[in-house]
C-alpha cells in the first residue's frame, strides 16, 4: 500500500486571484510553467490536482501531429 505524505505550505492569494505554489511542491509533483491544474472545492477546502493527459488523448494528439507533418509511425520510431 502506498503511503501518503502530507506537505502543508502557506500561500497568499494575490489581487487578481493568483497563487504561487512553493517550489518544493512543484518539484515533488513535476509541475512546470503552463501545466493545468483542476481546483475542487470540498467543504471549506480547495484541492488542486495536476491534469495529466490520459493515454487516449495523447494517442489522438500524436496521430493529429503525425498527419499534419506527414510522418508515419515507422519514421517516428526510426528517428527516436
N, CA, C and O atoms as a Maestro MAE file, in Angstrom:
{
 s_m_m2io_version
 :::
 2.0.0
}

f_m_ct {
 s_m_title
 :::
 protein
 m_atom[320] {
  # First column is atom index #
  i_m_mmod_type
  r_m_x_coord
  r_m_y_coord
  r_m_z_coord
  i_m_residue_number
  s_m_chain_name
  s_m_pdb_residue_name
  s_m_pdb_atom_name
  i_m_atomic_number
  :::
  1 25 0.843 -1.182 0.000 1 A "UNK " " N  " 7
  2 3 0.000 0.000 0.000 1 A "UNK " " CA " 6
  3 2 0.886 1.242 0.000 1 A "UNK " " C  " 6
  4 15 1.859 1.320 0.750 1 A "UNK " " O  " 8
  5 25 0.548 2.196 -0.832 2 A "UNK " " N  " 7
  6 3 1.318 3.427 -0.933 2 A "UNK " " CA " 6
  7 2 0.988 4.352 0.232 2 A "UNK " " C  " 6
  8 15 -0.175 4.510 0.605 2 A "UNK " " O  " 8
  9 25 2.027 4.964 0.803 3 A "UNK " " N  " 7
  10 3 1.789 5.908 1.888 3 A "UNK " " CA " 6
  11 2 1.598 7.296 1.315 3 A "UNK " " C  " 6
  12 15 2.174 7.638 0.282 3 A "UNK " " O  " 8
  13 25 0.797 8.082 1.979 4 A "UNK " " N  " 7
  14 3 0.542 9.445 1.548 4 A "UNK " " CA " 6
  15 2 1.332 10.386 2.437 4 A "UNK " " C  " 6
  16 15 1.204 10.367 3.661 4 A "UNK " " O  " 8
  17 25 2.144 11.204 1.803 5 A "UNK " " N  " 7
  18 3 2.959 12.157 2.522 5 A "UNK " " CA " 6
  19 2 2.240 13.507 2.537 5 A "UNK " " C  " 6
  20 15 1.818 13.999 1.490 5 A "UNK " " O  " 8
  21 25 2.104 14.093 3.705 6 A "UNK " " N  " 7
  22 3 1.467 15.404 3.815 6 A "UNK " " CA " 6
  23 2 2.534 16.485 3.777 6 A "UNK " " C  " 6
  24 15 3.552 16.389 4.462 6 A "UNK " " O  " 8
  25 25 2.299 17.500 2.983 7 A "UNK " " N  " 7
  26 3 3.230 18.623 2.865 7 A "UNK " " CA " 6
  27 2 2.377 19.887 2.836 7 A "UNK " " C  " 6
  28 15 1.797 20.223 1.803 7 A "UNK " " O  " 8
  29 25 2.301 20.578 3.950 8 A "UNK " " N  " 7
  30 3 1.473 21.782 4.044 8 A "UNK " " CA " 6
  31 2 2.345 23.022 3.887 8 A "UNK " " C  " 6
  32 15 3.451 23.090 4.422 8 A "UNK " " O  " 8
  33 25 1.840 23.985 3.157 9 A "UNK " " N  " 7
  34 3 2.529 25.253 2.949 9 A "UNK " " CA " 6
  35 2 1.511 26.382 2.998 9 A "UNK " " C  " 6
  36 15 0.364 26.218 2.581 9 A "UNK " " O  " 8
  37 25 1.933 27.512 3.504 10 A "UNK " " N  " 7
  38 3 1.072 28.699 3.468 10 A "UNK " " CA " 6
  39 2 1.370 29.463 2.197 10 A "UNK " " C  " 6
  40 15 2.527 29.726 1.867 10 A "UNK " " O  " 8
  41 25 0.301 29.818 1.483 11 A "UNK " " N  " 7
  42 3 0.453 30.627 0.277 11 A "UNK " " CA " 6
  43 2 -0.540 31.772 0.345 11 A "UNK " " C  " 6
  44 15 -1.561 31.687 1.028 11 A "UNK " " O  " 8
  45 25 -0.235 32.828 -0.361 12 A "UNK " " N  " 7
  46 3 -1.046 34.042 -0.307 12 A "UNK " " CA " 6
  47 2 -1.793 34.244 -1.624 12 A "UNK " " C  " 6
  48 15 -1.215 34.114 -2.703 12 A "UNK " " O  " 8
  49 25 -3.068 34.558 -1.525 13 A "UNK " " N  " 7
  50 3 -3.883 34.869 -2.692 13 A "UNK " " CA " 6
  51 2 -3.613 36.315 -3.086 13 A "UNK " " C  " 6
  52 15 -3.784 37.226 -2.276 13 A "UNK " " O  " 8
  53 25 -3.195 36.523 -4.321 14 A "UNK " " N  " 7
  54 3 -2.874 37.866 -4.795 14 A "UNK " " CA " 6
  55 2 -4.124 38.581 -5.309 14 A "UNK " " C  " 6
  56 15 -5.198 37.991 -5.422 14 A "UNK " " O  " 8
  57 25 -3.957 39.839 -5.610 15 A "UNK " " N  " 7
  58 3 -5.065 40.711 -6.008 15 A "UNK " " CA " 6
  59 2 -5.900 40.138 -7.144 15 A "UNK " " C  " 6
  60 15 -7.127 40.225 -7.099 15 A "UNK " " O  " 8
  61 25 -5.282 39.563 -8.143 16 A "UNK " " N  " 7
  62 3 -6.013 39.035 -9.303 16 A "UNK " " CA " 6
  63 2 -6.376 37.563 -9.139 16 A "UNK " " C  " 6
  64 15 -6.694 36.893 -10.121 16 A "UNK " " O  " 8
  65 25 -6.332 37.051 -7.909 17 A "UNK " " N  " 7
  66 3 -6.705 35.663 -7.660 17 A "UNK " " CA " 6
  67 2 -5.608 34.661 -7.949 17 A "UNK " " C  " 6
  68 15 -5.868 33.460 -8.033 17 A "UNK " " O  " 8
  69 25 -4.384 35.142 -8.102 18 A "UNK " " N  " 7
  70 3 -3.273 34.245 -8.422 18 A "UNK " " CA " 6
  71 2 -2.605 33.703 -7.167 18 A "UNK " " C  " 6
  72 15 -2.543 34.364 -6.130 18 A "UNK " " O  " 8
  73 25 -2.107 32.475 -7.297 19 A "UNK " " N  " 7
  74 3 -1.362 31.806 -6.236 19 A "UNK " " CA " 6
  75 2 -0.001 31.400 -6.787 19 A "UNK " " C  " 6
  76 15 0.141 31.146 -7.984 19 A "UNK " " O  " 8
  77 25 0.979 31.342 -5.927 20 A "UNK " " N  " 7
  78 3 2.272 30.779 -6.299 20 A "UNK " " CA " 6
  79 2 2.479 29.531 -5.468 20 A "UNK " " C  " 6
  80 15 2.525 29.596 -4.239 20 A "UNK " " O  " 8
  81 25 2.604 28.391 -6.136 21 A "UNK " " N  " 7
  82 3 2.872 27.146 -5.430 21 A "UNK " " CA " 6
  83 2 4.350 27.101 -5.064 21 A "UNK " " C  " 6
  84 15 5.199 27.411 -5.899 21 A "UNK " " O  " 8
  85 25 4.668 26.722 -3.841 22 A "UNK " " N  " 7
  86 3 6.072 26.640 -3.438 22 A "UNK " " CA " 6
  87 2 6.853 25.691 -4.356 22 A "UNK " " C  " 6
  88 15 6.319 24.691 -4.836 22 A "UNK " " O  " 8
  89 25 8.117 26.023 -4.588 23 A "UNK " " N  " 7
  90 3 8.970 25.224 -5.469 23 A "UNK " " CA " 6
  91 2 9.019 23.767 -5.022 23 A "UNK " " C  " 6
  92 15 9.037 22.865 -5.860 23 A "UNK " " O  " 8
  93 25 9.040 23.529 -3.722 24 A "UNK " " N  " 7
  94 3 9.109 22.145 -3.230 24 A "UNK " " CA " 6
  95 2 7.896 21.338 -3.700 24 A "UNK " " C  " 6
  96 15 8.033 20.164 -4.044 24 A "UNK " " O  " 8
  97 25 6.707 21.958 -3.719 25 A "UNK " " N  " 7
  98 3 5.508 21.270 -4.213 25 A "UNK " " CA " 6
  99 2 5.568 21.072 -5.726 25 A "UNK " " C  " 6
  100 15 5.239 19.997 -6.228 25 A "UNK " " O  " 8
  101 25 5.988 22.113 -6.451 26 A "UNK " " N  " 7
  102 3 6.090 21.998 -7.914 26 A "UNK " " CA " 6
  103 2 7.070 20.897 -8.299 26 A "UNK " " C  " 6
  104 15 6.809 20.111 -9.209 26 A "UNK " " O  " 8
  105 25 8.205 20.849 -7.594 27 A "UNK " " N  " 7
  106 3 9.206 19.825 -7.888 27 A "UNK " " CA " 6
  107 2 8.690 18.432 -7.552 27 A "UNK " " C  " 6
  108 15 8.876 17.498 -8.332 27 A "UNK " " O  " 8
  109 25 8.046 18.284 -6.401 28 A "UNK " " N  " 7
  110 3 7.558 16.977 -5.965 28 A "UNK " " CA " 6
  111 2 6.507 16.421 -6.924 28 A "UNK " " C  " 6
  112 15 6.421 15.208 -7.116 28 A "UNK " " O  " 8
  113 25 5.714 17.301 -7.522 29 A "UNK " " N  " 7
  114 3 4.652 16.877 -8.439 29 A "UNK " " CA " 6
  115 2 5.047 17.005 -9.907 29 A "UNK " " C  " 6
  116 15 4.235 16.766 -10.801 29 A "UNK " " O  " 8
  117 25 6.315 17.390 -10.149 30 A "UNK " " N  " 7
  118 3 6.837 17.545 -11.516 30 A "UNK " " CA " 6
  119 2 5.990 18.527 -12.321 30 A "UNK " " C  " 6
  120 15 5.673 18.277 -13.484 30 A "UNK " " O  " 8
  121 25 5.625 19.649 -11.693 31 A "UNK " " N  " 7
  122 3 4.832 20.675 -12.369 31 A "UNK " " CA " 6
  123 2 5.756 21.690 -13.032 31 A "UNK " " C  " 6
  124 15 6.790 22.065 -12.478 31 A "UNK " " O  " 8
  125 25 5.370 22.121 -14.208 32 A "UNK " " N  " 7
  126 3 6.131 23.119 -14.946 32 A "UNK " " CA " 6
  127 2 5.209 24.256 -15.357 32 A "UNK " " C  " 6
  128 15 3.987 24.114 -15.338 32 A "UNK " " O  " 8
  129 25 5.793 25.367 -15.723 33 A "UNK " " N  " 7
  130 3 5.028 26.518 -16.186 33 A "UNK " " CA " 6
  131 2 4.088 26.089 -17.307 33 A "UNK " " C  " 6
  132 15 4.498 25.421 -18.257 33 A "UNK " " O  " 8
  133 25 2.831 26.480 -17.185 34 A "UNK " " N  " 7
  134 3 1.839 26.155 -18.207 34 A "UNK " " CA " 6
  135 2 1.057 24.886 -17.940 34 A "UNK " " C  " 6
  136 15 0.063 24.632 -18.621 34 A "UNK " " O  " 8
  137 25 1.474 24.072 -16.965 35 A "UNK " " N  " 7
  138 3 0.720 22.862 -16.638 35 A "UNK " " CA " 6
  139 2 -0.659 23.237 -16.106 35 A "UNK " " C  " 6
  140 15 -0.814 24.237 -15.404 35 A "UNK " " O  " 8
  141 25 -1.646 22.437 -16.444 36 A "UNK " " N  " 7
  142 3 -3.019 22.684 -15.999 36 A "UNK " " CA " 6
  143 2 -3.279 21.981 -14.669 36 A "UNK " " C  " 6
  144 15 -2.812 20.866 -14.436 36 A "UNK " " O  " 8
  145 25 -4.026 22.650 -13.813 37 A "UNK " " N  " 7
  146 3 -4.455 22.085 -12.536 37 A "UNK " " CA " 6
  147 2 -5.968 22.162 -12.469 37 A "UNK " " C  " 6
  148 15 -6.581 23.058 -13.051 37 A "UNK " " O  " 8
  149 25 -6.566 21.220 -11.756 38 A "UNK " " N  " 7
  150 3 -8.010 21.266 -11.512 38 A "UNK " " CA " 6
  151 2 -8.205 21.655 -10.049 38 A "UNK " " C  " 6
  152 15 -7.568 21.088 -9.161 38 A "UNK " " O  " 8
  153 25 -9.089 22.626 -9.803 39 A "UNK " " N  " 7
  154 3 -9.417 23.066 -8.447 39 A "UNK " " CA " 6
  155 2 -10.787 22.520 -8.086 39 A "UNK " " C  " 6
  156 15 -11.755 22.720 -8.820 39 A "UNK " " O  " 8
  157 25 -10.870 21.825 -6.948 40 A "UNK " " N  " 7
  158 3 -12.126 21.252 -6.474 40 A "UNK " " CA " 6
  159 2 -12.383 21.772 -5.066 40 A "UNK " " C  " 6
  160 15 -11.510 21.687 -4.202 40 A "UNK " " O  " 8
  161 25 -13.580 22.311 -4.833 41 A "UNK " " N  " 7
  162 3 -13.960 22.779 -3.507 41 A "UNK " " CA " 6
  163 2 -14.573 21.613 -2.749 41 A "UNK " " C  " 6
  164 15 -15.552 21.017 -3.199 41 A "UNK " " O  " 8
  165 25 -13.998 21.291 -1.602 42 A "UNK " " N  " 7
  166 3 -14.525 20.239 -0.732 42 A "UNK " " CA " 6
  167 2 -14.723 20.866 0.640 42 A "UNK " " C  " 6
  168 15 -13.759 21.110 1.367 42 A "UNK " " O  " 8
  169 25 -15.980 21.124 0.989 43 A "UNK " " N  " 7
  170 3 -16.260 21.815 2.242 43 A "UNK " " CA " 6
  171 2 -15.625 23.195 2.214 43 A "UNK " " C  " 6
  172 15 -15.896 23.993 1.317 43 A "UNK " " O  " 8
  173 25 -14.783 23.474 3.194 44 A "UNK " " N  " 7
  174 3 -14.063 24.749 3.248 44 A "UNK " " CA " 6
  175 2 -12.651 24.639 2.701 44 A "UNK " " C  " 6
  176 15 -11.825 25.520 2.938 44 A "UNK " " O  " 8
  177 25 -12.361 23.563 1.969 45 A "UNK " " N  " 7
  178 3 -11.021 23.336 1.433 45 A "UNK " " CA " 6
  179 2 -11.027 23.397 -0.087 45 A "UNK " " C  " 6
  180 15 -12.053 23.161 -0.726 45 A "UNK " " O  " 8
  181 25 -9.880 23.713 -0.653 46 A "UNK " " N  " 7
  182 3 -9.673 23.671 -2.102 46 A "UNK " " CA " 6
  183 2 -8.584 22.637 -2.348 46 A "UNK " " C  " 6
  184 15 -7.498 22.712 -1.772 46 A "UNK " " O  " 8
  185 25 -8.884 21.676 -3.203 47 A "UNK " " N  " 7
  186 3 -7.906 20.648 -3.552 47 A "UNK " " CA " 6
  187 2 -7.480 20.881 -4.995 47 A "UNK " " C  " 6
  188 15 -8.317 20.923 -5.896 47 A "UNK " " O  " 8
  189 25 -6.171 21.033 -5.211 48 A "UNK " " N  " 7
  190 3 -5.618 21.209 -6.553 48 A "UNK " " CA " 6
  191 2 -4.995 19.895 -6.991 48 A "UNK " " C  " 6
  192 15 -4.219 19.289 -6.251 48 A "UNK " " O  " 8
  193 25 -5.338 19.452 -8.204 49 A "UNK " " N  " 7
  194 3 -4.739 18.237 -8.736 49 A "UNK " " CA " 6
  195 2 -4.214 18.502 -10.137 49 A "UNK " " C  " 6
  196 15 -4.889 19.150 -10.937 49 A "UNK " " O  " 8
  197 25 -3.017 18.008 -10.447 50 A "UNK " " N  " 7
  198 3 -2.472 18.190 -11.801 50 A "UNK " " CA " 6
  199 2 -3.345 17.471 -12.812 50 A "UNK " " C  " 6
  200 15 -3.833 16.371 -12.555 50 A "UNK " " O  " 8
  201 25 -3.538 18.095 -13.957 51 A "UNK " " N  " 7
  202 3 -4.293 17.474 -15.046 51 A "UNK " " CA " 6
  203 2 -3.293 16.875 -16.012 51 A "UNK " " C  " 6
  204 15 -2.612 17.595 -16.741 51 A "UNK " " O  " 8
  205 25 -3.208 15.577 -16.015 52 A "UNK " " N  " 7
  206 3 -2.294 14.870 -16.909 52 A "UNK " " CA " 6
  207 2 -3.095 14.375 -18.110 52 A "UNK " " C  " 6
  208 15 -4.241 13.944 -17.978 52 A "UNK " " O  " 8
  209 25 -2.477 14.445 -19.270 53 A "UNK " " N  " 7
  210 3 -3.143 13.963 -20.469 53 A "UNK " " CA " 6
  211 2 -3.252 12.444 -20.369 53 A "UNK " " C  " 6
  212 15 -2.252 11.764 -20.138 53 A "UNK " " O  " 8
  213 25 -4.454 11.913 -20.540 54 A "UNK " " N  " 7
  214 3 -4.596 10.467 -20.489 54 A "UNK " " CA " 6
  215 2 -4.059 9.842 -21.775 54 A "UNK " " C  " 6
  216 15 -3.849 10.536 -22.771 54 A "UNK " " O  " 8
  217 25 -3.844 8.558 -21.746 55 A "UNK " " N  " 7
  218 3 -3.221 7.854 -22.852 55 A "UNK " " CA " 6
  219 2 -4.014 7.990 -24.142 55 A "UNK " " C  " 6
  220 15 -3.426 8.161 -25.210 55 A "UNK " " O  " 8
  221 25 -5.335 7.918 -24.061 56 A "UNK " " N  " 7
  222 3 -6.166 8.033 -25.254 56 A "UNK " " CA " 6
  223 2 -6.024 9.417 -25.882 56 A "UNK " " C  " 6
  224 15 -5.899 9.541 -27.100 56 A "UNK " " O  " 8
  225 25 -6.044 10.451 -25.049 57 A "UNK " " N  " 7
  226 3 -5.896 11.816 -25.564 57 A "UNK " " CA " 6
  227 2 -4.504 12.017 -26.165 57 A "UNK " " C  " 6
  228 15 -4.356 12.685 -27.189 57 A "UNK " " O  " 8
  229 25 -3.496 11.442 -25.530 58 A "UNK " " N  " 7
  230 3 -2.129 11.544 -26.050 58 A "UNK " " CA " 6
  231 2 -2.020 10.863 -27.411 58 A "UNK " " C  " 6
  232 15 -1.404 11.404 -28.330 58 A "UNK " " O  " 8
  233 25 -2.614 9.678 -27.543 59 A "UNK " " N  " 7
  234 3 -2.579 8.954 -28.813 59 A "UNK " " CA " 6
  235 2 -3.247 9.769 -29.919 59 A "UNK " " C  " 6
  236 15 -2.723 9.858 -31.030 59 A "UNK " " O  " 8
  237 25 -4.398 10.361 -29.617 60 A "UNK " " N  " 7
  238 3 -5.106 11.175 -30.605 60 A "UNK " " CA " 6
  239 2 -4.279 12.392 -31.012 60 A "UNK " " C  " 6
  240 15 -4.215 12.739 -32.192 60 A "UNK " " O  " 8
  241 25 -3.651 13.033 -30.036 61 A "UNK " " N  " 7
  242 3 -2.825 14.204 -30.319 61 A "UNK " " CA " 6
  243 2 -1.629 13.811 -31.190 61 A "UNK " " C  " 6
  244 15 -1.277 14.530 -32.125 61 A "UNK " " O  " 8
  245 25 -1.007 12.672 -30.881 62 A "UNK " " N  " 7
  246 3 0.133 12.207 -31.681 62 A "UNK " " CA " 6
  247 2 -0.292 11.909 -33.116 62 A "UNK " " C  " 6
  248 15 0.414 12.276 -34.055 62 A "UNK " " O  " 8
  249 25 -1.436 11.249 -33.299 63 A "UNK " " N  " 7
  250 3 -1.924 10.962 -34.648 63 A "UNK " " CA " 6
  251 2 -2.170 12.242 -35.428 63 A "UNK " " C  " 6
  252 15 -1.829 12.339 -36.607 63 A "UNK " " O  " 8
  253 25 -2.767 13.225 -34.759 64 A "UNK " " N  " 7
  254 3 -3.061 14.504 -35.410 64 A "UNK " " CA " 6
  255 2 -1.767 15.192 -35.859 64 A "UNK " " C  " 6
  256 15 -1.676 15.682 -36.985 64 A "UNK " " O  " 8
  257 25 -0.774 15.224 -34.973 65 A "UNK " " N  " 7
  258 3 0.504 15.856 -35.307 65 A "UNK " " CA " 6
  259 2 1.232 15.113 -36.415 65 A "UNK " " C  " 6
  260 15 1.819 15.729 -37.305 65 A "UNK " " O  " 8
  261 25 1.191 13.790 -36.358 66 A "UNK " " N  " 7
  262 3 1.849 12.993 -37.397 66 A "UNK " " CA " 6
  263 2 1.204 13.252 -38.757 66 A "UNK " " C  " 6
  264 15 1.904 13.375 -39.763 66 A "UNK " " O  " 8
  265 25 -0.129 13.335 -38.791 67 A "UNK " " N  " 7
  266 3 -0.833 13.598 -40.042 67 A "UNK " " CA " 6
  267 2 -0.507 14.998 -40.564 67 A "UNK " " C  " 6
  268 15 -0.270 15.177 -41.759 67 A "UNK " " O  " 8
  269 25 -0.494 15.982 -39.674 68 A "UNK " " N  " 7
  270 3 -0.182 17.362 -40.069 68 A "UNK " " CA " 6
  271 2 1.206 17.481 -40.682 68 A "UNK " " C  " 6
  272 15 1.418 18.265 -41.607 68 A "UNK " " O  " 8
  273 25 2.150 16.701 -40.166 69 A "UNK " " N  " 7
  274 3 3.538 16.800 -40.614 69 A "UNK " " CA " 6
  275 2 3.939 15.697 -41.587 69 A "UNK " " C  " 6
  276 15 5.098 15.611 -41.994 69 A "UNK " " O  " 8
  277 25 2.971 14.847 -41.960 70 A "UNK " " N  " 7
  278 3 3.249 13.788 -42.925 70 A "UNK " " CA " 6
  279 2 4.279 12.776 -42.437 70 A "UNK " " C  " 6
  280 15 5.114 12.313 -43.213 70 A "UNK " " O  " 8
  281 25 4.222 12.437 -41.173 71 A "UNK " " N  " 7
  282 3 5.175 11.499 -40.582 71 A "UNK " " CA " 6
  283 2 4.456 10.185 -40.263 71 A "UNK " " C  " 6
  284 15 3.390 10.184 -39.647 71 A "UNK " " O  " 8
  285 25 5.053 9.069 -40.688 72 A "UNK " " N  " 7
  286 3 4.471 7.753 -40.378 72 A "UNK " " CA " 6
  287 2 4.995 7.270 -39.033 72 A "UNK " " C  " 6
  288 15 5.978 7.794 -38.509 72 A "UNK " " O  " 8
  289 25 4.320 6.260 -38.481 73 A "UNK " " N  " 7
  290 3 4.763 5.669 -37.214 73 A "UNK " " CA " 6
  291 2 6.153 5.064 -37.380 73 A "UNK " " C  " 6
  292 15 6.978 5.155 -36.471 73 A "UNK " " O  " 8
  293 25 6.421 4.448 -38.535 74 A "UNK " " N  " 7
  294 3 7.733 3.855 -38.789 74 A "UNK " " CA " 6
  295 2 8.820 4.929 -38.793 74 A "UNK " " C  " 6
  296 15 9.889 4.734 -38.215 74 A "UNK " " O  " 8
  297 25 8.545 6.063 -39.445 75 A "UNK " " N  " 7
  298 3 9.520 7.161 -39.456 75 A "UNK " " CA " 6
  299 2 9.759 7.713 -38.068 75 A "UNK " " C  " 6
  300 15 10.891 8.004 -37.683 75 A "UNK " " O  " 8
  301 25 8.684 7.851 -37.327 76 A "UNK " " N  " 7
  302 3 8.793 8.374 -35.964 76 A "UNK " " CA " 6
  303 2 9.654 7.456 -35.094 76 A "UNK " " C  " 6
  304 15 10.547 7.925 -34.389 76 A "UNK " " O  " 8
  305 25 9.387 6.165 -35.144 77 A "UNK " " N  " 7
  306 3 10.152 5.203 -34.357 77 A "UNK " " CA " 6
  307 2 11.598 5.112 -34.815 77 A "UNK " " C  " 6
  308 15 12.505 4.988 -33.992 77 A "UNK " " O  " 8
  309 25 11.818 5.174 -36.129 78 A "UNK " " N  " 7
  310 3 13.185 5.089 -36.666 78 A "UNK " " CA " 6
  311 2 14.041 6.249 -36.172 78 A "UNK " " C  " 6
  312 15 15.237 6.088 -35.926 78 A "UNK " " O  " 8
  313 25 13.423 7.415 -36.031 79 A "UNK " " N  " 7
  314 3 14.177 8.618 -35.667 79 A "UNK " " CA " 6
  315 2 14.320 8.822 -34.159 79 A "UNK " " C  " 6
  316 15 14.903 9.818 -33.729 79 A "UNK " " O  " 8
  317 25 13.801 7.901 -33.351 80 A "UNK " " N  " 7
  318 3 13.941 8.048 -31.899 80 A "UNK " " CA " 6
  319 2 15.358 7.809 -31.457 80 A "UNK " " C  " 6
  320 15 15.655 7.893 -30.265 80 A "UNK " " O  " 8
  :::
 }
 m_bond[319] {
  # First column is bond index #
  i_m_from
  i_m_to
  i_m_order
  :::
  1 1 2 1
  2 2 3 1
  3 3 4 2
  4 3 5 1
  5 5 6 1
  6 6 7 1
  7 7 8 2
  8 7 9 1
  9 9 10 1
  10 10 11 1
  11 11 12 2
  12 11 13 1
  13 13 14 1
  14 14 15 1
  15 15 16 2
  16 15 17 1
  17 17 18 1
  18 18 19 1
  19 19 20 2
  20 19 21 1
  21 21 22 1
  22 22 23 1
  23 23 24 2
  24 23 25 1
  25 25 26 1
  26 26 27 1
  27 27 28 2
  28 27 29 1
  29 29 30 1
  30 30 31 1
  31 31 32 2
  32 31 33 1
  33 33 34 1
  34 34 35 1
  35 35 36 2
  36 35 37 1
  37 37 38 1
  38 38 39 1
  39 39 40 2
  40 39 41 1
  41 41 42 1
  42 42 43 1
  43 43 44 2
  44 43 45 1
  45 45 46 1
  46 46 47 1
  47 47 48 2
  48 47 49 1
  49 49 50 1
  50 50 51 1
  51 51 52 2
  52 51 53 1
  53 53 54 1
  54 54 55 1
  55 55 56 2
  56 55 57 1
  57 57 58 1
  58 58 59 1
  59 59 60 2
  60 59 61 1
  61 61 62 1
  62 62 63 1
  63 63 64 2
  64 63 65 1
  65 65 66 1
  66 66 67 1
  67 67 68 2
  68 67 69 1
  69 69 70 1
  70 70 71 1
  71 71 72 2
  72 71 73 1
  73 73 74 1
  74 74 75 1
  75 75 76 2
  76 75 77 1
  77 77 78 1
  78 78 79 1
  79 79 80 2
  80 79 81 1
  81 81 82 1
  82 82 83 1
  83 83 84 2
  84 83 85 1
  85 85 86 1
  86 86 87 1
  87 87 88 2
  88 87 89 1
  89 89 90 1
  90 90 91 1
  91 91 92 2
  92 91 93 1
  93 93 94 1
  94 94 95 1
  95 95 96 2
  96 95 97 1
  97 97 98 1
  98 98 99 1
  99 99 100 2
  100 99 101 1
  101 101 102 1
  102 102 103 1
  103 103 104 2
  104 103 105 1
  105 105 106 1
  106 106 107 1
  107 107 108 2
  108 107 109 1
  109 109 110 1
  110 110 111 1
  111 111 112 2
  112 111 113 1
  113 113 114 1
  114 114 115 1
  115 115 116 2
  116 115 117 1
  117 117 118 1
  118 118 119 1
  119 119 120 2
  120 119 121 1
  121 121 122 1
  122 122 123 1
  123 123 124 2
  124 123 125 1
  125 125 126 1
  126 126 127 1
  127 127 128 2
  128 127 129 1
  129 129 130 1
  130 130 131 1
  131 131 132 2
  132 131 133 1
  133 133 134 1
  134 134 135 1
  135 135 136 2
  136 135 137 1
  137 137 138 1
  138 138 139 1
  139 139 140 2
  140 139 141 1
  141 141 142 1
  142 142 143 1
  143 143 144 2
  144 143 145 1
  145 145 146 1
  146 146 147 1
  147 147 148 2
  148 147 149 1
  149 149 150 1
  150 150 151 1
  151 151 152 2
  152 151 153 1
  153 153 154 1
  154 154 155 1
  155 155 156 2
  156 155 157 1
  157 157 158 1
  158 158 159 1
  159 159 160 2
  160 159 161 1
  161 161 162 1
  162 162 163 1
  163 163 164 2
  164 163 165 1
  165 165 166 1
  166 166 167 1
  167 167 168 2
  168 167 169 1
  169 169 170 1
  170 170 171 1
  171 171 172 2
  172 171 173 1
  173 173 174 1
  174 174 175 1
  175 175 176 2
  176 175 177 1
  177 177 178 1
  178 178 179 1
  179 179 180 2
  180 179 181 1
  181 181 182 1
  182 182 183 1
  183 183 184 2
  184 183 185 1
  185 185 186 1
  186 186 187 1
  187 187 188 2
  188 187 189 1
  189 189 190 1
  190 190 191 1
  191 191 192 2
  192 191 193 1
  193 193 194 1
  194 194 195 1
  195 195 196 2
  196 195 197 1
  197 197 198 1
  198 198 199 1
  199 199 200 2
  200 199 201 1
  201 201 202 1
  202 202 203 1
  203 203 204 2
  204 203 205 1
  205 205 206 1
  206 206 207 1
  207 207 208 2
  208 207 209 1
  209 209 210 1
  210 210 211 1
  211 211 212 2
  212 211 213 1
  213 213 214 1
  214 214 215 1
  215 215 216 2
  216 215 217 1
  217 217 218 1
  218 218 219 1
  219 219 220 2
  220 219 221 1
  221 221 222 1
  222 222 223 1
  223 223 224 2
  224 223 225 1
  225 225 226 1
  226 226 227 1
  227 227 228 2
  228 227 229 1
  229 229 230 1
  230 230 231 1
  231 231 232 2
  232 231 233 1
  233 233 234 1
  234 234 235 1
  235 235 236 2
  236 235 237 1
  237 237 238 1
  238 238 239 1
  239 239 240 2
  240 239 241 1
  241 241 242 1
  242 242 243 1
  243 243 244 2
  244 243 245 1
  245 245 246 1
  246 246 247 1
  247 247 248 2
  248 247 249 1
  249 249 250 1
  250 250 251 1
  251 251 252 2
  252 251 253 1
  253 253 254 1
  254 254 255 1
  255 255 256 2
  256 255 257 1
  257 257 258 1
  258 258 259 1
  259 259 260 2
  260 259 261 1
  261 261 262 1
  262 262 263 1
  263 263 264 2
  264 263 265 1
  265 265 266 1
  266 266 267 1
  267 267 268 2
  268 267 269 1
  269 269 270 1
  270 270 271 1
  271 271 272 2
  272 271 273 1
  273 273 274 1
  274 274 275 1
  275 275 276 2
  276 275 277 1
  277 277 278 1
  278 278 279 1
  279 279 280 2
  280 279 281 1
  281 281 282 1
  282 282 283 1
  283 283 284 2
  284 283 285 1
  285 285 286 1
  286 286 287 1
  287 287 288 2
  288 287 289 1
  289 289 290 1
  290 290 291 1
  291 291 292 2
  292 291 293 1
  293 293 294 1
  294 294 295 1
  295 295 296 2
  296 295 297 1
  297 297 298 1
  298 298 299 1
  299 299 300 2
  300 299 301 1
  301 301 302 1
  302 302 303 1
  303 303 304 2
  304 303 305 1
  305 305 306 1
  306 306 307 1
  307 307 308 2
  308 307 309 1
  309 309 310 1
  310 310 311 1
  311 311 312 2
  312 311 313 1
  313 313 314 1
  314 314 315 1
  315 315 316 2
  316 315 317 1
  317 317 318 1
  318 318 319 1
  319 319 320 2
  :::
 }
}
